[in-house]
Amino acid sequence: MKNQIIPIALTIAGSDSGGGAGIQADLKTFHAYGVHGLSAIAAITSQNTRGVTAVHPVPLAHIRSQLDAVFGDFPIAAVKTGMLGNAATVRLVAKALRQHKPKWVVIDPVMISTTGSRLLDEDAIAAVIEHLIPLADVLTPNLPEAEALLGYPLRTAKQLAEAGQALRALGARGVLLKGGHGRGNDVIDRYVDARGIMDIRHPRLAREGHGTGCTLASAIAAELAKGATPRPAVRRAIAYVQRALKNGYQPGGGSAYVLRH
C-alpha cells in the first residue's frame, strides 16, 4: 500500500555471488528488520564460501545512475556503504552523500574479505579517510581496518584503548571498533562517541562467519532508519548478528558459516 510508512535504507556495496556477504547480506538484513532495501552496486565479485576469485568494478557512470535513480525517488532514511573498491568510487559515493544528505550514514570500510582477498585498492584508503569518514554517523572498522586507517598497528592495551578516539578524530561522529579479530573467550566491541566509551562484551562463537561485518553495518543502518539513535542501534545490531551467526549454516564447501538472517 502506497500510504503505508515503511522505513527505507540504501546499501552501496559490492555483490557477492555466493549470497553470504555484500549487497545480498545487506538486503537480507534490511528485510529481516522490516525495512525496504535499496541498492547501488559498486562492484561485482565472483565469490563463494571458499573465497573471492574475481572482482569487477562497476563503471562510475553506472554507479552514478544507480544513485541518481534511488535518491530521485525514495525518502532514504539511512545509507550503509560497504565494498567500494577504488578511490574514484569512494569519491563519487562521498559526493552523492554530500549532495543528498541522508539523515544517517553508516560507513563499513571494507578492505579485505574474510578469506583474505583485497577488496579496496591501497591508494583508496586515503580517499576513504579524506572524503568518506567525515560523513559517517557510525564507522564500523574491524581491527585490521582500523590499523590501515590509522597507519599503525594496534598491539598494546593502550593503543587499543585510544584507537576509537583516534578514529573519531578522522571525522566520524561515532566509531564501533569491532573486536572479532581479538583474542580470548569473549569478543569486546567498543563504541566511542562524544559521550565516551561503551563496551559490548559477548561470548566468542567457535565458528567463522561469512558476511558478519556487512550484516552488522546494515543492521545498524536499519535500526537508525526505524528511528533508533546510534547507541541502542549498535547494541541491538550486535545482538542480532550474534543470533544470526549462532544459527548460521554452511551451504557451500568452505568452512565459513553463512548467517541466518
N, C-alpha and C positions, 0 to 999 in steps of 0.2 A: 504494500500500500504506500502510495507516494507521501501521504501525510504522517506516516509512522516515522518517528525520530529514531534513527539508528546511528550511533557514532561511526565516523569514518576515519580510517587510518591508511597511510600510504607507506609502502616499503620501496626503497630504491636500493637495489642489490643485485646479486648475481643469481642465475638459475642453476639449480642442482638437478641434473638429470636423474640422480638416484632418489630424489624425493625426501631426503632426510634433513637437508640444511637449506640455506639461502632463501630465495623467494618462496619456494614450496613450504618450508617450515614457517616462514613468516605468515603466509596466508592461512595455514592450518591453525596457527596460534590466534590470529585475528578472529577466525571463525569460531574457535572454542570460546572466545570471550564475548561472542555476540556482536562483534564489530565488523562493519563492512570493509573488506580489504581491497585496496587498490595497489597496483604495482607498476614500477618503471624498471625495466630490466637493463642493467648496466653491463652485464657480461653473461656469456653462455659457457658453462663448464660441461665437459664430458667427465662424469663423476659417478662413483658408486660407493659402496661401503668399504672398498679396499683403498680408494684414493682418487685423485684428480689426474686425468690423463691428457686433458687439453683445455685451454681457456681461449675463448674468442671474445674480445672486447666489442661491444655494440657500438657502431659508428655514432659520433657525437650528435649528428643531426637527428638521428632517430631517438636517442635518449632525450634530446630537447623536445621532440614532437610528443613523446610519451608524457613528459612533464607538463607541457602546454595543454595536452588533452585532459589530464586529470585535474589540474589546478583550474582549468577553464570551466569545469562542470560541477565539481563536488566541493562541499564545505568541509575541507580536510581539517580534522581536529589535531592530529598528531602525525608526524613523519618519523620514520626509522630508516637510517641508512646502514648498509652492510658493505658487502664487497663492491668496491668501485674500480679497482684495477689499476688505474694510472692517474697521473697528475691532471691531465686535461679533463677527465671525467670528474675528478674531485672539484676542480674549479667551476665546471659547468653546473654541478649539483649545488654547490655553495651559492652561486649566482642566482639560481632559481629559488633557493630558500630565502635569500635576502629579498628577492623581488616579491615573493608571495606571502612571506611572514606567517607561517602556520603557528598556532599557539604553542605547540610543544614540538621539540626536536630531540630525538634520541640518536646519538652517534655511536655505532659499533665499529671501531676502527679495525676492520677485518684485514689481517696481513698474511697470516699463514693458516692453512687448513689443519684440522686435527691430525691428518696423515702426513703433514709436513710440506705440502705444496704451497709455494708462494702465490698469494692472491692479490698482492699490492706491490707495484714496482718500487724499488728502493728510492727512486727520485720523487715518488709521490708522497712520501712521509712528510716532507717539508710542506707540501701543498695542504695536507690534512691539518698540520699544525697552524699554518697561516690562515687558511680560508674556512675550514670546516669546524674545528674545535671551538672557535669563538661563538659559533651559533648554537652550541649544544646546551640544552637544559640538563641532559644526563649523558655523560660519556661513559662507555662500558668496556674498558680495556681489560684483557687478562694480563698476567704478569709479563710475558714476553712482549706483548704490545706496549705495555707501559714502559718497559725498558727501551724499546725502539723510539717511543715518543720523547722520552726524557733524555736519551742519549747516554745512559749509563746503567750498569747492572744494579738490580735490587737484591742484594745479598745479605745485608745486615738487618737486624731488627730496627735500627734507627732509620735506615733507608726506606724500609717498608712502611714505617710509621709516618714518614714525611712525604711519601710518594703521592698520596691523594691530594694534599695541598699543593704540591709541585705541579701536578696535572691541572688542578684548578687555576693555577697561575697562568696556564696557557690560554685561559678564557672561558672554560666550561663552567656553568653555574653549579653543577653537581657532578661528582665522579663516583662511579661504582667500580672499585678495583676488585676484580673477581679473583678468588683465591684457589681456584681449581688446580692450578699448577703448583701450589704449595705442597707441603708435606704434613704428615700427621693424620690422626684418625678423624679429625674434624676439618671442614672447609670453613674458612673465615672470609666472608665477603665484606669489604669495607666501603661504606658510602660516606662521602665527605661533601659537605656543602657549607654555606655561610653560617649555619647553626653549629657546625662542628662535625664530629665523627660518630657514625652509627655502625657498629659491627654486628653482622648477622652470621651466627655460627650454626652449622648443621652437619650431620654425620656424612663422612665421605663414603659414597657408594662404591663398591668394588666392581665397577664396570666403566668402560669408556663410552661416553655418549657422543653421538653424531648430531650436530646442529644445536647443541646446548646454548652456545653464545648467541646465535641467531634468534632462537626461541626466547631467550631471556630479554634481549633488547626489544623484541616485538611484544612480549608480554607487558613490559614497562610502558611502551607506546600505547598499547590497548587500554591499560589501566588509566593512563593520562587522558586518552580520548573519551573515556567514560566518566571523567570528572575527578579522578583522584589527584592528589598532589604528589610530588616526587617521592617523599619518604615512604608513605604507605604503599605507593605504586611499586617501589623497589622491593619492599618486604614481601608483598603478595606475589610479585612476579618470581622471586626466588623460590618461594614455596611451591608455586605452580610448576616450575622447571624440575624441582626435586620429585614431585609426584609423577611428572611425565617420564622422567628418567627411571625412577623406581619401577614403573610399569612398562618400561621400554621393551623392545623386541628386536630380533635380528633377522630381517627379511632377506639379507644377502649373504655372501660367503665371507665377508670381513668380520673382524672381531667387534666392531663398534655397534652399540645399541642405538637404534632409531627411537626417538621419543614418541610416546603415545599421547599425542596432543589432546 
